Amino acid sequence: MDFKKLLNLKGINLLFLAAAVILNLFWTVGASSLVAYLAGAQQLPGDLTQAGIVLLTFIGPFLIGWITGKMSGDSRGPTYGVYGSAGSVLVLVFTALPSGILGMILIVVALAGGLNGGLMALR
């Protein structure tokens, strides 16, 4: 994979890119709120809370990158996935990064989810 082409925004559909960023933003806020509520209500043990956060942080950008990459039809799925996951990264920088190593892991997981979803959208 050519990383220069991956990071090049020339010729990309900005509407799909904006939709991917906004959907990732809403997904991360919603999923984090759900896990925080379940952890606060003693519904999830501590180990499952961290696993749930990591899993939801990967699944959201993966699905959003895959869907926007497929819908765009221009074979630039990884670009939509990586740049779209910036919405998740934005939320995670302000909420999870102060918690230490887990916050850094979540940022990497969100970017990996977007990249993998975008790669799955390629023909």
Secondary structure by P-SEA (a helix, b strand, c coil): cccccccccccccaaaaaaaaaaaaaaaaaaaaaaaaaaaaccccaaaaaaaaaaaaaaaaaaaaaaaaaaacccaaaaaaaaaaaaaaaaaaaccccccaaaaaaaaaaaaaaaaaaaaacc
